[in-house]
Amino acid sequence: MPRKSAAASQEEEKGKDTEEPLPANEKKEDEIDKLNRMLAAVLNYLSDDEVEEIDIEYLLTHTEGLREWWDQYRENNKKQIEEEIKKSLGSLSLEELESIREQIKEKKN
């Protein structure tokens, strides 16, 4: 079986080293471009003199990718809110804890 030359092995190794960072870097650049487009669309809408009342639903519907981004952002924020609530439970009074428990029971039913 023929052996690879040292130069061929080194080229292969270089290729492995440089291939991985590029897709991650490109992914970040694509994400930045996407966010820039969404921000530009929102700012164009907000700066339109003909718009008398800001319609968030219109923005979410007519700005490509904005609804998905917003849903993901809210989900991440939900987790942060849950953590804040967990941390603050120890400082609540018994009445406040019981009130929260009642709200949870009502929500389950």
C-alpha positions, 0 to 999 in steps of 0.5 A: 500500500503506498504511503502519503508523502509528508507534504500531503499529510501536512496539507491535509492537516492544514485543511482540517485546521482551517475548515472548521472556523470558517463555517462558524465565522460565516454563520455569525456573519450571516446572523449579523446580516440577518439582524441588520436587515431586520433592524433596517426594516423596522427603522424604515417602518418607524421613520415612515411619516405616513405611519400614524400608529405603530403596528407591531403585528404588521412588523412581525408579519412583514419583516422576514425572520423577525417573528422567529427571532422575537419568539426565540428571544422571548423564550430565552427571556422566559428562562431568565425570568424563571431563574429570577423568580426562583432566586427571589422565592426565599424573600417572599412572605408566606401570604405572597407564596400562597398567592402564587401557589393559588395562581398556579393551581388556577392555571393548571385547572 
